Amino acid sequence: MVTKIPSLYDGHEDYKIQYTFNKIRSILQKLNANINASSKFILLPFTFNDIGVPVISTDLIPAGAIIVQTVVEVLSAFDGGATLVVGVNSVPPITIQNQSENNLLVPGIYVVDNWPAATPGSGHAVVALAGAPTTGSGAVIIEYVPATYT
């Protein structure tokens, strides 16, 4: 036999739903205000000439920053089995888009939603290309919120 334990909300499920809804709405409003007010972007163009020499941002992503998304746009196709990894050279370093999440051989836009990835330490965005291409170009856009969400 199962015995139901009485709840404060027994017979008042609409209050329970409203309370939960209000709590979620409050969190989303704070989050949306935080992201809209403080989103920052880093743009890193790259070409086949960057093989073996990482493209590193001049902007520093602060410790605790929330990486929202990473976008790789392949403008012109690469050849030679080119691959690309995007990361942050924090300590420890983090990868925010690995080579299986984009395809440099096919022009297009490759988006990774990183939320709620947070940087463990401050660092610069890094685009690392590998392979032996003789052609190709693209750009990486990283969106982040510089302060931790509270």
C-alpha positions as CSV (number, residue, x, y, z in Angstrom):
1,M,0.0,0.0,0.0
2,V,1.3,3.4,-1.0
3,T,0.6,6.3,1.4
4,K,0.6,9.8,0.0
5,I,2.4,12.4,2.0
6,P,0.4,15.6,2.3
7,S,1.8,18.6,0.5
8,L,1.4,22.3,1.0
9,Y,0.0,22.3,-2.6
10,D,-2.5,19.5,-2.3
11,G,-5.6,20.6,-4.0
12,H,-3.8,23.7,-5.2
13,E,-1.7,22.4,-8.1
14,D,-2.3,25.7,-10.0
15,Y,-0.3,27.5,-7.3
16,K,2.5,25.0,-7.6
17,I,2.6,25.5,-11.4
18,Q,2.5,29.3,-11.0
19,Y,5.3,29.2,-8.4
20,T,7.5,27.1,-10.7
21,F,6.8,29.2,-13.7
22,N,7.6,32.4,-11.8
23,K,10.9,31.0,-10.6
24,I,11.9,29.9,-14.1
25,R,10.8,33.2,-15.6
26,S,12.9,35.1,-13.0
27,I,16.0,33.1,-13.8
28,L,15.5,33.5,-17.6
29,Q,14.9,37.3,-17.2
30,K,18.2,37.6,-15.2
31,L,20.0,35.5,-17.7
32,N,18.6,37.3,-20.7
33,A,19.4,40.7,-19.3
34,N,22.9,39.6,-18.4
35,I,23.7,38.2,-21.9
36,N,22.0,41.1,-23.8
37,A,23.8,43.7,-21.7
38,S,27.2,42.2,-21.8
39,S,27.7,39.8,-24.7
40,K,31.1,40.3,-26.3
41,F,32.3,39.0,-29.7
42,I,35.7,37.9,-31.0
43,L,36.3,37.7,-34.8
44,L,39.2,35.7,-36.0
45,P,39.7,35.4,-39.8
46,F,41.8,32.6,-41.1
47,T,43.2,31.2,-44.4
48,F,45.2,28.3,-45.6
49,N,48.4,30.3,-44.9
50,D,47.7,29.9,-41.1
51,I,48.5,26.2,-41.1
52,G,50.9,25.4,-38.3
53,V,50.7,28.9,-36.8
54,P,47.6,29.4,-34.5
55,V,45.5,32.5,-35.0
56,I,45.3,34.1,-31.5
57,S,42.9,36.8,-30.5
58,T,44.3,40.1,-29.0
59,D,41.3,40.3,-26.7
60,L,41.6,38.3,-23.4
61,I,38.5,36.3,-22.4
62,P,38.4,36.7,-18.6
63,A,38.3,33.8,-16.1
64,G,34.8,32.7,-15.4
65,A,33.5,34.1,-18.7
66,I,30.6,32.1,-20.2
67,I,31.2,31.0,-23.8
68,V,27.7,31.2,-25.4
69,Q,28.5,30.0,-28.9
70,T,31.3,29.4,-31.5
71,V,30.6,30.0,-35.2
72,V,32.9,28.9,-37.9
73,E,32.2,30.2,-41.4
74,V,34.0,28.6,-44.3
75,L,34.0,31.3,-47.0
76,S,35.9,29.3,-49.6
77,A,36.6,25.6,-49.4
78,F,39.9,24.3,-48.2
79,D,41.7,21.4,-49.8
80,G,44.5,19.1,-48.6
81,G,42.5,17.5,-45.7
82,A,42.4,20.7,-43.7
83,T,40.9,20.6,-40.2
84,L,40.2,23.3,-37.6
85,V,39.9,23.4,-33.8
86,V,38.8,26.5,-31.8
87,G,39.8,26.8,-28.2
88,V,40.8,29.1,-25.3
89,N,44.3,29.0,-24.1
90,S,43.3,29.3,-20.4
91,V,44.8,27.1,-17.7
92,P,43.6,24.5,-18.3
93,P,42.9,25.1,-22.0
94,I,39.4,24.3,-23.3
95,T,38.1,23.3,-26.7
96,I,35.0,25.1,-27.8
97,Q,34.6,23.7,-31.3
98,N,36.5,20.5,-32.4
99,Q,37.3,19.3,-35.9
100,S,34.3,17.0,-36.0
101,E,31.9,20.0,-35.6
102,N,33.0,21.8,-38.8
103,N,34.1,20.8,-42.3
104,L,36.6,23.1,-44.0
105,L,36.1,21.2,-47.3
106,V,32.5,22.5,-47.6
107,P,31.7,26.3,-47.5
108,G,29.0,27.0,-44.9
109,I,28.3,28.0,-41.3
110,Y,29.0,25.7,-38.4
111,V,27.6,26.7,-35.0
112,V,28.3,25.1,-31.7
113,D,26.1,26.3,-28.7
114,N,28.6,26.2,-25.9
115,W,26.3,27.4,-23.2
116,P,27.0,27.0,-20.3
117,A,30.8,26.5,-20.9
118,A,32.8,28.7,-18.6
119,T,36.5,29.5,-18.9
120,P,38.5,28.1,-16.0
121,G,41.0,30.9,-16.3
122,S,41.6,33.9,-18.5
123,G,42.9,33.2,-22.0
124,H,42.9,34.2,-25.6
125,A,40.8,32.6,-28.3
126,V,42.9,30.3,-30.5
127,V,42.1,28.9,-34.0
128,A,44.4,26.0,-34.9
129,L,44.5,24.6,-38.4
130,A,46.1,21.4,-39.6
131,G,46.5,19.6,-42.9
132,A,48.2,20.6,-46.2
133,P,45.8,23.0,-47.9
134,T,46.7,25.3,-50.8
135,T,43.5,27.2,-50.8
136,G,40.7,28.2,-48.4
137,S,39.5,31.0,-46.1
138,G,37.0,31.5,-43.3
139,A,36.3,33.2,-40.0
140,V,35.5,32.3,-36.4
141,I,33.1,34.3,-34.3
142,I,33.0,33.6,-30.5
143,E,30.2,35.0,-28.4
144,Y,30.8,35.2,-24.6
145,V,29.6,36.9,-21.5
146,P,32.6,38.3,-19.6
147,A,31.2,37.7,-16.1
148,T,29.9,34.6,-14.4
149,Y,26.1,34.3,-14.2
150,T,24.7,34.9,-10.7
